[in-house]
Amino acid sequence: MFDHAYNSYMDYAYPADELMPLSCRGRVRGLEPNRGDIDDSLGKFSLTLIDTLDTLVLLNKLDEFEEAVKKTVRDVRFDNDIVVSVFETNIRVLGGLLGAHVMADVLKQRGERMQWYRDELLHMAKELGYRLLPAFNTTSGLPYPRVNLRYGVVNPLSRTGTESDTCTACAGTTILEFAALSRLSGDPIFEEHARKAMDVLWEKRQRGSDLVGTVINIHNGDWVRRDSGVGAGIDSYYEYLMKAYILLGDKVYLNRFNTHYSAIMKYISQPPLLLNVHMHNPTINVRSWMDSLLAFFPGLQVLRGDLKPAIETHEMLYQVTKQHNFLPEAFTTEFRVHWGQHPLRPEFAESTYFLYKATGDPYYLNVGQSIVEKLNTHARVPCGFAAVQDVRTGTHEDRMDSFFLAEMFKYLYLLFSEKSQLPINIDDYIFTTEAHLLPVSLSTTQPPCHTNNTEPQAHEDDLFSYSCPSAQTLFPNNPTFAKTIRDSYKYLTGVGRAQQLKLVAEVSQTPEHEEVVPLIVQLISPPFLGRTVLTAGSAKFGMDLTKQEHGVKGSIVKSVPYTACGPIENAVELQGHIALALRGDCMFAAKARRLQEAGATGVIFIDHREGSSSAETPLFQMVGDGEPTNDITVPLVFLFSKEGATLTATLQEHHNVDVLLLPKEKQLGKAKEGDFAEGETESTTIQLVLEQSETDTETNNEAASLMRENQETRSSPQKDPERMLLPVTDLRSENAGCAMENVSAKSRPYHLSSSQGYPKSSHVKHSWNYIDLHRVRWYDA
């Protein structure tokens, strides 16, 4: 998905700021119809490229990162006569340059690449910082909302400076980037200005409620809009108070955050809702709808260590996405659409990631899977991913904001990745509000700003006062913690269980998250004869094994290359066999296509993460690559590492190993409830059901006659229940004889099912050498 989005931008839009995915061209400010404030993000500085740089590193695309840094240094200029948003330029461009500089420096220190790098990105960040500083030239210290990159604010040519208001988040979301820039460059001026703006907002809070408003006058500090919430207009101010403490180690920020947080939980949080109230009279709700930007707040609550309300609000948001596919830009307290747009915002994915890391609950992997599937189904277009104009109709907008690449793919990739798969230790970094990575070591390895003139506020210490909470310590391996909280909100949006099942039945849709049907890989060749069974996951594409009555049988052959991410070198050997392939390096669908084209009749994927097992990790369904997968028709199953090691060791020892791929419920030798006719009791009788070959017609006619004879002598009708299957080779072969001897040696009587048109055991010797036996079923009867 990332490759599709990034390559589309580079192929069709670069060096423009953004990609227009429906038009397959770049959006250049001034050449397209003006979109108002949205266009203030665009500054003719290749916005999407800069915003994506550190994402490339996190996704292990290091060659692409090095090339993108070279392009940025060579092509991007900031001396542009253009008015931009101070807030957006800071979090996207300045943050993007700093995050990329940190990554480049890490790679250079390792000595593997970027040896040519001489802090060019840091120098560019410093230049941009100076171009943003004129916005802070106000009597209060709160910044202007816009600045001209070439002429600043006060210059007559700047076309800015007439504004009197800015949003709280706009003024209070510079401290991470500006402080990092100061500490990395050695120039304290940036951190000083950002700190001053934070001080003003703190001083202007409503002292009775400890809340802040949404819009403030930048000259006198009066509140222009007094509604208070945690969504649009305020959101990242609260986020940056908490994260400034984590990044910079200054307790003042944490004390302020804790004070605000107590007020939020007292007045704004009405679980699972987060409502806007009047800052001077916080018992009054000022509107009956919520905006999608508040979806970041559960992630912030995880950092605070307050998991219960985080789980509650996240579950509410998830129910809204289940109802509308995406979070509408705004929705009512009854979860109806207020504003229908969805510009591919990442905040819900962000909170999903934090909650999974805090709880270890695989439920949040399922939530992440639903995000992936809905993006591929409802937003993917030939030239990237398009924003949704209205979630009610699914219509698209010709828009792919840079934050989609900067944030969405970071959080989704991190959600599904293990730490060992990442090129950096993610715990050493804090995410900015744009998900750029800044090292927490800045608090100790770089000099802090010395102009702090505020005193720490008195605040009662608690467990999390001065340290980041450890969810692993608080809730060790206890996913049920989150489940017990979620359950009461499961049908929050008004679709109860009975209604939901009725709806599902009426429209023949698959439930949003049906339980993954476990499959098995059963070893059926000697010496295993069905006794070795490996639990496997399924795929959302390829052959549906649940609809195959007898499963799929075949001999296994290892793919060369093992990852199947390049041309298959042993196609002749794979012809007519089930391929073994290692997970990783490319998508499941790409591997499946190559192996199917090579002649494989099925594919067993083995997890490349060492030590994973079905006993410890929830099964999941492999998904496609976003492209149509109707061309993939072979069965596909997934084994975790430990189960895969059993299979590969077996293949190495025995060379010729036959397996059966089928649902676990149809496992060979496993009795099922309901398999007994009325009045029957469970016994140790084994019934062998033999399906006839298309050959030996004369013999088969004789068998049919014998079947009728048997039916006439039966005292009660034969029940024909669902049965487990064991494909074996033609029983005329030596192996098949061994299989039958194995059954017989246990003194367990057997007979051939009369219901299938074959004689009972008294006739076996007469037909043994004539009937081509392909399938055997055994079950207790």
Secondary structure, DSSP 8 states (H G I E B T S, - for coil): -HHHHHHHHHHHTTTSSEEETTTTEEE-TTTS---GGGGGG--SS-HHHHHHHHHHHHTT-HHHHHHHHHHHHHH-------EEEHHHIIIIIIHHHHHHHHHHHHHHHHTSS-TT--SHHHHHHHHHHHHHGGGG-SSSS---SEEETTTBTTSGGGS-----EEEHHHHSS-HHHHHHHHHHHS-THHHHHHHHHHHHHHHTSBTTTTB--SEEETTT--EEE-EE-SSTTTHHHHHHHHHHHHHH--HHHHHHHHHHHHHIIIIIEETTEE--EESSSTTSB--SEEEGGGGGHHHHHHHHT-HHHHHHHHHHHHHHHHHHSS--SEEETTS-EEE--B----HHHHHHHHHHHHH--THHHHHHHHHHHHHHHHTEETTEE-EEEETTTTEEES-B-HHIIIIIHHHHHHHH--GGGSSS-GGGEEE-TT--EEETTHHHHS---S------------TTSSS---HHHHSTT-THHHHHHHGGGTTTTS--HHHHHHHHHHHT---TT-----EEEEE-STTTTT-EEEEEB-BSSSB-GGG-TT-EEEEEEE-SSTT--S--TTHHHHTTSEEEEE--SS-HHHHHHHHHHTT-SEEEEE--STT--TTTS----B---SS--TT--SBEEEE-HHHHHHHHHHHHHHS--EEEEEEGGG-TT---TT-S-TT----S-EEE-----SS-HHHHHHHHHHHHHHHHH-SS---------EE-S-TTSHHHHHHHHHHHHTT--EEE-GGGT---GGGHHHHTTTS---EE---B-
